[in-house]
Amino acid sequence: MNQGSLYSAAAGVVDVILTELERRGDLPAEAWYLLDAIFRGESHGRTVLIDGSRAEIIDYCRNRIARALPLIEDAVTGAVGEEFQGIVFLLGGMAEFYPAVSEILAREVVASTGERKIIAESGLSEALELIEDSS
């Protein structure tokens, strides 16, 4: 990835990170931030060959991350500190394309206190703004 432009390696990176999430149930903060950057990136028509089919890189990456939402939702419950913030950034940015993530963030707002609540509120605010802007 270069200044928001995705290249074919982004698809493999997403696969590796999400496989690790499935295996461990959590990820370091840096992995969440990388998923967020990839999700918000643009492929400008670049494609990648996956299982014999061509797909636009951004479509593949966003769809792969969206399919992992149950794992992401499970991870957010036990996440703390920077890891929690990274997940919230990712979820907030996903709302434009997947409005249902706002429900995950809303549950976190209700269940959280202190700094965690502030982070969840910020993510929910971003999500709701993106949903409104996309309407």
PyMOL commands that set and color helices and strands:
alter all, ss='L'
color gray80, all
select helices_A, chain A and resi 9-24+29-40+57-67+69-78+81-94+101-111+114-134
alter helices_A, ss='H'
color red, helices_A
select strands_A, chain A and resi 47-50+53-56
alter strands_A, ss='S'
color yellow, strands_A
deselect
rebuild
show_as cartoon
